């Protein structure tokens, strides 16, 4: 027994080496090869040998998390936390941090709050540098749990530790937005901007607050700034705000597209603006241009199918939707083609596609609603009710399932059951935005004034969306308000609504069908192109003026000027010298920026010789400055020379000036005027 006891630790140690090998290979597969399946096989092999290898538990939890297998991910994390011992490379605070992130994805925000509090507690011992980040995550979860006061306390606590924390300031601004305290929110955003004008989230909330304050053009500018700074900014969201002054937004986007270093993302944004405002022909022209230059892409086929569908050109819409499926094969795309088939009145084909789409997410209520609607449009109420019931059994959050079943039950004389469905809609549908059907439920409950008021709020949020006006026509028709219904229908047509086939089957239109005004509207708009007579917006005087920046300068001895700017988020002052050819910074400034993360070692690109202003020749390191902000003009990837003279000024030379566009020096008012 003594002999075996002596051997046991040695055997375990030997087995651990083998297991560590599999773990390291799993790490390589996960992080370098991006091969989750391979990583999972390797980490499972290690855990078969050493179940208590906590680093592997953590890695497997991350793999499961990325695969949306939250239950198994949480089991691994719980095991790792419970059996935490020895010296694994993963911190205990990190385990709780990942646990919080998973709970966030599951929308279990109260559990996420508890996890982040534990992460902060342990980070004080094992990883102090992450405390601020965990506090931010905690505040976000509190906000999601609708605990604004709790989030507020955390954000203010973050600012005590770091007065320049832009994330905390933006969080406070978002709270003010939710509380309708727009001016206070704007002040927090301005403060955040003064610390770091390149933090994209500032402009995401700035566009919303400025819009609420009625400062539409400023909101458009903020939306485009957000799009410029954040490569992941959703084009649909930016287009929603940029489109609130359509001609201005289009002009500004076109100005960005015309720049030499313009990203192709601006084309995507422009097409989105066109689509949102029913300029489908222009959108299709742009999509064709992009595909001609860059080749086929599933999302372009998807967007083109949308445009053709809205134009009522269903053969082309189906062709493009089918091409998207062929390019990708995703079952979710079948649901999109199903929508087109339904709009075209091809209900059997729509049902077939929705059935395939169900396989992508069997618990999603949309497909059950869509299939039920198709059966209802065909007059098969029993089948419709069957699918509405199935959908509600699987998804009790999709409000259209309840309102559709309520309408059908009301038609079948089952009024009490219908009332319960309408009440459920009021419980889960509380935001006046796309996808809301609360107005129909309010009407079903006899609360017509509230129904109209709610739909007006939806229209106010998206006044250019033709579908909202059609919804209003349907609502008025249900109420028996024929004149108001016809007026709303005409508004829908003017905004670009052209779903005539759907209207033929939509029983909401029944009270209007035999009216002369209804027939004349159909005849007029069936033969009228969308946006007939609307010209392509050009750069307006207002937009042109918005493309001019004025920067105050301080006149220096020798005829040069000192101007404020921001380098990689660090506020500095440069000497503006039209006679200099390069951008130079002193070794002192470069050293400070490197130590404080305004520069990294990767930003240095070797060295070269260059001529100083006094004619001397010197060697200097070459560094790439990611962002130079002068006024509201942002330039990216500027090459600068680091000179050894510690007293050398920060010099802004011609290599930057030529990228501004047109510049003018106003000597009388000491201003630099930039037309960009």
N, C-alpha and C positions, 0 to 999 in steps of 0.2 A: 504493500500500500504506500509506503514511504517512497519507494522507487517510482511508482506511478505518479505520485503527487509532484515529485521533482520534474518528471517529464512533461506533465500537463501544460505548464506555462510556456515551455519551449515549443510544444506542438502548436499552441494557440498563436504564438508569435510567428511561427513559420507560416501558418495558414493566413495570418493577417497580411503578410507580404504579398501572397498570391492575390488576396482580395483587393489590396491596394492597387495592384496592377490593373485589375478589371475596373476599379473605380476611376483610375486615371484615364484609361481608355474610354470610359463612359463620358468623362468630362470633355475629352477631345471630340467625341462624336456629337455631343450636345452643343458645345460652344463653337467649335471650328467647322465641323462637317454639317451642322444643322440637321443631323439625322437623329430624330427623336426615337425612332424604332430601334435603331442600333444601340443608342445610349440606354434605352430601357432594358434591352436584353443583357447588356453588360452589367448594369447596376443590379438587376435581379440576380445575376450569377454571383455577384459579390455578396448580396444580402442573404443568399442561400447558404453561403459559407460563414458569414459573420453578421447575424441579424442586428447586432448592436452597433454597427458602423454608422454613426449618426450623419456623417457627411453624405453617405449614400442615401440615407433616408431623406435628407434635405434635397438632394439632386433629384431623387425619384418624385418627390412632392412637386418640384418645379416642372418635371416632365408631364405629370398628371394634370397639373394646373393649366399648362399650355394646351392640353388636350381637352380642357373643360371637364375633367373627371374630378370634380371638387371633393367628393366624399372620400375617395382613395387618397388624394393629396392631403386632406386634413387628418386622415388616420396616420399617415407617415409622420406628419408634423407633431401630432399629439404624442406618438411614441417617442420621437426624438426629444421632445420637451420633458416628458416624464422620465426618461432614462439618460438625461444629459449628465455626462461624467467624462473624466479624462480631459484631453485637450483636442477636441475636434477643430478643424479649421473654420467651421461655421460658428459664429457667435450665437449665443442664446437669444439675444435681442433680434438677430436676423430671422430666427425661427418664428418668433412672435410677429415680426414685421410681415413675413410672407403669409402667415396665418390671417393677419388683418386684411391683406390684399385679396386673398381668396374669399373671405367673408364679404368684402366690398363687391366683388364680382357676383356673389350670390344674393346681393342686396340684403344681407343680414347685417345691417349697419350697427345695431347695438352690440353684436358680437365683435364686429370689427373695432369698435371703440375700445372694448375691453382688451383686445389683442394689442392694439397700438399703445395703450397705457402700459401694458406689460413690457412692450418693446422699449419704451422710453425709460422705464424703471431699470431694466438690465443694461441698456446702452450707456447709462451713467457709469457703469463699471467696465463694460467690455468694448464699447465703441462710441465714445463721446461725440465723435465727428458726425454721427448719424442722428443725433437727438433732434436737431432742428427739422430734419426731413421727416422723422416719425411724428413730430408735433404737427407738421403740415398735413400728413396723412390722417392724423387724428381729427384735426379741424374739418377736413373734407368729409370724413365719416359722420361727424356730428351735424354738419350741414345737411348731408343726405338724409339723416335721421330727423331733419326739420328742427334741430336744436340750435337755432341761430345764436342764442345767448352763450351756449357752451362753446360753439365755434369761435365766437367773438373773444372769449376769455383766452382761448389758446392762441389766436392770432396776436393779441396784444402781448401775451407772454413771449411769443416769438420775437416781437419787436424790442422787448427789453433785452434779450440776448443779442439781437442783431438789428439795430435801428434801420438798416438799409435792406431788410429782407423784402424783396419785391413780391414774393408769393404771399406773404402775410398781408401786405397792403392791398393786393388784388383781391384776396379773400375777404377783407373788410369791405372793399368796394362792392363785391358781389352781394354781401349781406345787405348793404344799403340799397342795392338795386331791388332785392326781394322785399325790402321794407318801404319801397317807393321814396326813399330819401336820396334823390338823384344827385343833388348838388354836393351832398356830403360824399357820396360815392365817387363823384368826379374829382373831388379834392384828394382823396386817397390815391386815385389813379395818377393824378398830376405829380403827387409826391413820389410814387413809384417810378414814374417816367424820369424824374430829376435824378434818380439814382442809376437807372439803367434803361435808357430809351429803346434798347433793342430787345427787351423782354416782351415777347409776342402777346402773352396773355393780357397785358395792359390794354391792348387795342381790341381784343375780343370783347371785353366788357365795356370799353369806352364806346364802341359802336352802338351797343345796346342802350347805354345810359344817355348818350347824345340823341339817339332816336326818341327816347322817352321824353327828352326835354324839347323836342321839336326842332333840333338843330340838324336837319337832314343832311346837308352837304358835308358837315363836319363828321357826321356818322358814316357817310360813304367813305370819306378819307380814312377814318379809323379802320373801317372794314378792309380797305385795300392795303393798309399798313399791316394789319394782322395777316393778310394773305401773303404779303411780301416776306414777312419775317418768319412765318411758320410754314414749312413745306408740307406739313400734314393738315393745314387748315382746310376744313371741308368746303369745297367750292359751292355747294348748295347753300350753306349758311352765309357765306360771304355774299353770294349773289342775292340772297334775301334782303340784306341791308343795302348793298350797293345798288339794288334795283329800286329803292324807294325814291330816288330821283334818277329815273332811267337814263335819260339822255346824258346827264352829268356822269353817271356811273360808266356808261359805255364809252364816253369820251376819255375818261381817265384810264380805263383799261386799255383802250387803243393806244394811248400815249405810252403806257408801259410796254406794250407789244412792239412798239416802234423803236425801242432802245436797242442798242447793239448787243448788249449782253442779256436780252430778255429771255426769261424762262418760258418753255412751252406751256407751263401751267396757266399763263395768262390767256392763252387760246381757250383752254378748258373753261376758265371763268367766263369768258365772253360768250361762249356757246351756251353756258348755263343761264346767263342773263337773257340771251335771245329766247331760250326755251320758256323761261319763267314768264316772259312777256309776250308769248305766242308768236314770236318771230321765228317760226319753225323752218321756213325756207332758208333764212340766213344761217340758222344753226346747221342745217344739213349741208350747206355750201362749205362751211368751215370744217365740218367733220370729214367731208370728201377730200378737202385740201390736206388735212392732217394724215388721213389714210394713204393718200397718194405719196406723201413725203416719207412717212414712217412705217407704212405697212398695216396689215390687219390687226385689230385689237378687239377683244370681246366687248369691252365697255363702250367702245365707239359704236359697235353694232347694236348694243343695247340702247344707247341714247338715240341712235338714228331710228330705231323701231318706235321709240316713244314719239318722236317728231312726226313720223308718218302716221302713227295711230291718231294723234291729235288732229292731223290734217284730214282724217277720214280716209286715208289711202291704205286700207287694211292689207291688201295684197303685198305691198312693199313692206309694211310693218311686220307682217308675219315672216316674210323672207329674211328681214334683218334679225328678227328675234331668233329664227332658226339658225342663222349664221352665228349668232352669239352662243347658242347651245353647242353647235359643232366646234367652235373654237375653244370652248371651256368644258362642256359636259356636265356642269353643275346642275343638280336637280332643282335648285332654287330658280334657275332661269326658265324652267318649264312653267312655273307660276306666273312669271312675267308674260310669257306667250299666252298663257291662259287668260290673262287680263285682256289681251288684244282680241283673242277669239270671242270673249264675252262681249266686248264693245262692238264687235262686228256681228253679233247675233248668232254666232256659231257655238251654241251652248254645249253640244255633245263633245266637240273637240276641246272646249274650255275645261269641261269636267275631267276629261282624260288627262289633260296637262296638270290640272290641280292635284289629281290623284298621284301623279308621279312626284310633284313638288312636295307632297306630304311626307315622302320618304326622307327628305332632307331634315325636317324637324317635325316628327309625328305629334308633338304636343302643342304646336302652334295653332291658334284658333283661326287664323286668316283663311286657310284653305277650306276649312269646314264652312265658314261664313260664305266664301265665294261659291262653293259648290251648291250650298243651300240657296243662294241667291239665283244661281242659274236655273235650278229646278223651279223656284218661285216664278221666274220670268217665263218659264215654259208652262206655267199653270199647274205644276205638280206640287201642291201644298204639303202633302203627306211626306214626300221625299225631302222637301225643304226643311220641314220641322224635324225630321230625323237627323239631318246634318247639323242643324242649329243646336239640337240637344247634345249630340256627340261633341261638338266643338266646346260647348259650355262645360261639359263634364271634364274636358282636358285643360281648358284655359278660361279661367274665371276673371281675366283682366281685360279681355278684348270686348270693348263696349258695343261694337256693331253687332256682335252675336246676340246680345241681350235686346237691343232695340229692334233688330230684325225679327227675333222670335216674338217680342212683345207685339209688334205690328201684326204678325201672322195670327197670334192668339186672339188679338182684338177682332180681326176679320172673321175668326172662327167662333166669335161670341164668348170667348173665355176671358172676360174682362178682368176678373180679380187676379188671375195669373199674369195677364199682360201688365197690370199695374205694378206687380212685384218686379218684373223685368225692367220697367221704366225706372223704378226707384233704384234698382241696382246700377243702372247707367249713371244716375246722379251721384252715386257713391264713388264710382271708379273713374268717371270722366269729368275732370274738374279744371282743365286747361283749355282756353279758347284758341286752339291751334289746329293744324292739319290733322285729320283723323278723328276729330271730335264729332260726336253725333248727339250731344246733350240736348240740342235744340229740338230734335225729333222726339226725344223722351219727354221733354217739358210739354210739348204739344200733346203727346199722348196722355199726359196727366192733367190736361186742361189749363196749363199755365202759359198761354200763348204770348203774352207780353214779355215774359221772361225768355221765351224761346227766340223771339225776334231780337231782343237785346243781346242774347248770347251769340247769335249768328252775326249780328252787326260787329261784335268784338272780333270774331274770326276774320271778317272782311277787313276790318281796320288794320289787323296785323298783316294781311296779305291782300291789299286792295287790287292787285293786278291779276289775281288768280281767278280765271274764268269759272272754274268749278265751284267756287264759293257762291258766285251769283246764281249758278244753276241750282245749287242747294237751296238758295233763298226762294227761287221760283217754285221749287218743289214744296217747300215749307208753306208758302202762301197758298199754293194750290190745295194742299191738304186742309188748310184753314177755310177754304172757300173764298179767299180774297183774290178774285180773278184778275182784277185790274193790276194789283200789286204784283201778282205772279207774272203777268205778261210783261210788265215793266222790268222786272228782274231778269226775265228770260232774254229780253232785248239787250240788257246790260251784259249778260253772259256772252251773247253772240258778238257784241262789240269788242269784248275782251278776248275773243278767239275761240269760244266754245263751238265745236263742230261734231259732237257725238250724236248725229242724227239717227243712226241705227239704234243706239241705246234708247233714245227718246221714243222710238216706235213701240218699245216693249215696256217702258217705264210707266207703271200704273199711276204714278204721281201726276203724270201729264193728262190723265183721263178727263179731269174737269175742263181742260183747255182745248182738247183736240178738235172739237167741232166749231170752235170760234173762228170767225173770219180773220181776226187780228193774228191769231196763232198761225193759221195757214199762210197768211201773207208774210209773216216773219220767217217761216221755214223757207218759203219760196225765195225771199230776198237773200237770205244768208247762205242757202245752199249754193248759190251762184256767185257768192262774193268771197274773194280770197281773204285769208286771215290777214289782219293789219293792212287792209286795202288803203292805199293812200298815205301810209306812214313812211316817211323817208328815213334813210339811214342817218342816225345822229352823227354829226361831225364834232370836232373840237370847238365847243362854244366859247364865247368870250369869258364866261364865268369859269369854265374849266381851264382855259388858258391862264387866267389870272391865278388859279389855284396851283398852277405849275411853276409859279415864281416864288422863290424864297429870298428873304432879306436877312442878312446876318450882320449884327453890329460888330464894328472893329475898333481897335484902339491904335491910334497912330503912334509909331515909334520913330526914334531917331534914325536917319538914313533913308527915309522914304518907305520903310516897310510897315506892315500892319500886324497887330496881334489879334487873332480871332479865337473864340472858344470852340471847342469841338469835343467829341467823345471817341476814344480809341478803345475798341473792344469792351465798351462799357465804362471805361475810366475817363472821367472829365479832365481835360487838359487844355492848354492854350498853345496854339501853333503860331509861328511867324509866317505870314502869308507873303511870299516873295515871288513875283512873276519872273525874276531873273534866274531862279534856281530850277534845275532840271529834275531833281529827285526829292523824295521824302526822306528826311533824316531825323533820327532821335539819338540822344546821348546814351552812353553806356550806363549812366546812372538811372535814367528812365527805363531802359531796357531791363536792367537788373531788378528794379522795383516791380515792373510788370511781370517778370518771370516768377519772382518769389510769391507774388500775390495772385497768381493764376490768370492774369490778363494776357499772358503769353505762355506757350508751352514749348518744350524742347522741339516738338514736331514742327513748330512754326519757323525755325531757323533753317535757312536754305543755302548754307555755305558762305562764301565771302567773295568780294571783288574789289578792284581798285576804282576809285573815282576822284574827280577833281573838286576840291573845295572852292568856296566863293573867292578866297584870296589867291587862288591859283595853285595851291599846294596839292600834292597827290598823297592819298592815304589809303590804307586797307580798312575795310569794314565788313562786319557780318551782315548778311542779307536776311531779313525777317519778313514773313508774310503777315500783314495785319488783316485780320478777317473782316473787321468793320470799322469804317471811318464815318462818323456822323457829323456833318456840318449843317447847322440849321435843321431843316427837316429833310435834307438830302443824305441818303445812306449809300455809301460806296462799299463794295466788298472786295476782298482779296487784293489789297494794295501792297506793293513791294516797297520796303523801306530799308535804308542803310543805317546801321548802328555805328556811330563814330566814337573814337576813343576819347575825344576831348570831352571831359565831364561838364564843361561849361557851355558846350555847344547848344544852341537853341533847338527846339523842335521846329523843323522847317517843312512847310507845305509847298512842294514845287509843282512843275508843269505836268509831271506824270499823273497827278491827281486832278489838276485844274482842267486838263483836256477831257476828262471824263464827266465833268459837270455839265457840259453842253455850252451854253453861252453865259459869260460872266461880265458884269459891269461893276466898276468901282465908283461909288458915289462919294467923292472926296468931301463934298460940302456937309453931308450928314454922317460921314464915316461908316458907310454900309457897303457890304458886298452883296450884289444882287445876282442871283443865280436863276437862270431859266433852264429847267431840266425836263 
